[in-house]
Amino acid sequence: MNLLETMYNRRSVRKYTGGAVAEEDVKTVLKAGLLGATGKNIKPWEFIVINDKEVLQKLADCRTGSVAMLKTCECAIVVIADEKKTDVWVEDCSVAMANMHLMADSLGLGSCWIQARLREANDGRTAEDFIKDMLAIPADYKVEAVLSLGQPEGKPAAYTEDDLLFDKVHYDKF
Ligand SMILES: Cc1cc2nc3c(=O)[nH]c(=O)nc-3n(C[C@H](O)[C@H](O)[C@H](O)COP(=O)(O)O)c2cc1C
């Protein structure tokens, strides 16, 4: 599959069958994150892989609203960054998240971006404080997002050419 086909196929998958995810596949997803471009090549991110089901259950409280994916996924990758290293850590982490999400899809895995930055946890704290406390993340680090991973159940249809909003593209001036 070429890259554009992979991009048409990529969807957020929030339901998983409970089937195992191969360690090798998780490693491939991590490689995609580590290959992400970063401002000045500083690579301020770190990735915390969570395989423990009990930890995943607890992590599901990191956000208000529906983050049920964390209760049924096989694995999650928390993306954090040391904000002292760069002022573009948000962009750097986002590139890594997007790369990993796309790679997961290309491997046939289901995955979903769970926003943590600027969001609230179930206990009234910020999602960031909740996650930092729970995972013993050092004070200087910021938490961007969590990628849930699992075998997909009922993946949404792939995008087609008709879904592309070319009216959002401008040439030479707005
Ligand atoms: C910055 C960002 C934050 C997101 N946060 C969440 C989230 O917290 N929970 C969730 O279920 N999906 C989240 N998503 C997934 C979007 O809802 C999803 O990408 C969008 O609805 C389009 O669907 P698609 O990914 O299948 O194309 C997020 C995506 C991005 C890029």
The ligand as an SDF file (V2000), in Angstrom:
LIG
                    3D

 31 33  0  0  0  0  0  0  0  0999 V2000
   -5.5150   16.7090   18.3930 C   0  0  0  0  0  0  0  0  0  0  0  0
   -6.4890   15.5720   18.3940 C   0  0  0  0  0  0  0  0  0  0  0  0
   -7.1730   15.2650   19.5590 C   0  0  0  0  0  0  0  0  0  0  0  0
   -8.0600   14.1990   19.5910 C   0  0  0  0  0  0  0  0  0  0  0  0
   -8.6400   13.8590   20.7720 N   0  0  0  0  0  0  0  0  0  0  0  0
   -9.4590   12.8130   20.8240 C   0  0  0  0  0  0  0  0  0  0  0  0
   -9.9890   12.3750   22.0710 C   0  0  0  0  0  0  0  0  0  0  0  0
   -9.6520   12.8920   23.1260 O   0  0  0  0  0  0  0  0  0  0  0  0
  -10.8550   11.3270   22.0580 N   0  0  0  0  0  0  0  0  0  0  0  0
  -11.2150   10.6990   20.8980 C   0  0  0  0  0  0  0  0  0  0  0  0
  -12.0200    9.7660   20.9590 O   0  0  0  0  0  0  0  0  0  0  0  0
  -10.7050   11.0680   19.7000 N   0  0  0  0  0  0  0  0  0  0  0  0
   -9.8380   12.0890   19.6500 C   0  0  0  0  0  0  0  0  0  0  0  0
   -9.2670   12.4640   18.4490 N   0  0  0  0  0  0  0  0  0  0  0  0
   -9.6460   11.7600   17.2110 C   0  0  0  0  0  0  0  0  0  0  0  0
  -10.5960   12.6320   16.3670 C   0  0  0  0  0  0  0  0  0  0  0  0
  -11.8520   12.6800   17.0110 O   0  0  0  0  0  0  0  0  0  0  0  0
  -10.7010   12.0210   14.9620 C   0  0  0  0  0  0  0  0  0  0  0  0
   -9.4300   12.0830   14.3600 O   0  0  0  0  0  0  0  0  0  0  0  0
  -11.7020   12.7610   14.0940 C   0  0  0  0  0  0  0  0  0  0  0  0
  -13.0040   12.5990   14.5990 O   0  0  0  0  0  0  0  0  0  0  0  0
  -11.6830   12.2690   12.6440 C   0  0  0  0  0  0  0  0  0  0  0  0
  -11.8820   10.8730   12.5810 O   0  0  0  0  0  0  0  0  0  0  0  0
  -10.7880    9.9240   11.9180 P   0  0  0  0  0  0  0  0  0  0  0  0
   -9.5750    9.9570   12.8170 O   0  0  0  0  0  0  0  0  0  0  0  0
  -11.4150    8.5590   11.8800 O   0  0  0  0  0  0  0  0  0  0  0  0
  -10.4490   10.4640   10.5770 O   0  0  0  0  0  0  0  0  0  0  0  0
   -8.3300   13.4720   18.4060 C   0  0  0  0  0  0  0  0  0  0  0  0
   -7.6300   13.7730   17.2330 C   0  0  0  0  0  0  0  0  0  0  0  0
   -6.7050   14.7850   17.2420 C   0  0  0  0  0  0  0  0  0  0  0  0
   -5.8970   15.0400   15.9780 C   0  0  0  0  0  0  0  0  0  0  0  0
  1  2  1  0
  2  3  1  0
  2 30  2  0
  3  4  2  0
  4  5  1  0
  4 28  1  0
  5  6  2  0
  6  7  1  0
  6 13  1  0
  7  8  2  0
  7  9  1  0
  9 10  1  0
 10 11  2  0
 10 12  1  0
 12 13  2  0
 13 14  1  0
 14 15  1  0
 14 28  1  0
 15 16  1  0
 16 17  1  0
 16 18  1  0
 18 19  1  0
 18 20  1  0
 20 21  1  0
 20 22  1  0
 22 23  1  0
 23 24  1  0
 24 25  2  0
 24 26  1  0
 24 27  1  0
 28 29  2  0
 29 30  1  0
 30 31  1  0
M  END
$$$$
